[in-house]
């Protein structure tokens, strides 16, 4: 649904994944059910009008998992922390725009 966005998952600081003060990304093959410390996993609807900040907060509140939305920019991925009030649709459109020349 958002080809120019991706999620990176991190454990909370208490889970010993901190290296030199930085969270380390989790293995992308691990499922949310394996990561979550709760058995009360509820379906989560992600729509284009949801902003980055709310999506990241949802993962933390529901699964106790830190998530960062990354936006494609050319051949790189950028953190969206400076634009976390933007909707996922807007983030994806910006990623498409900044990547269109590198795709040719």
Secondary structure, 3 states (H helix, E strand, C coil): CCCCEEEEEECCHHHCCEECCEECECCCCCCHHHHCCCCCCCCCCCCCCCEHHHHHHHHHHHHCCEEEEEEEECCEEEECHHHCCCEHHHHHHHHHHHHCCCCC
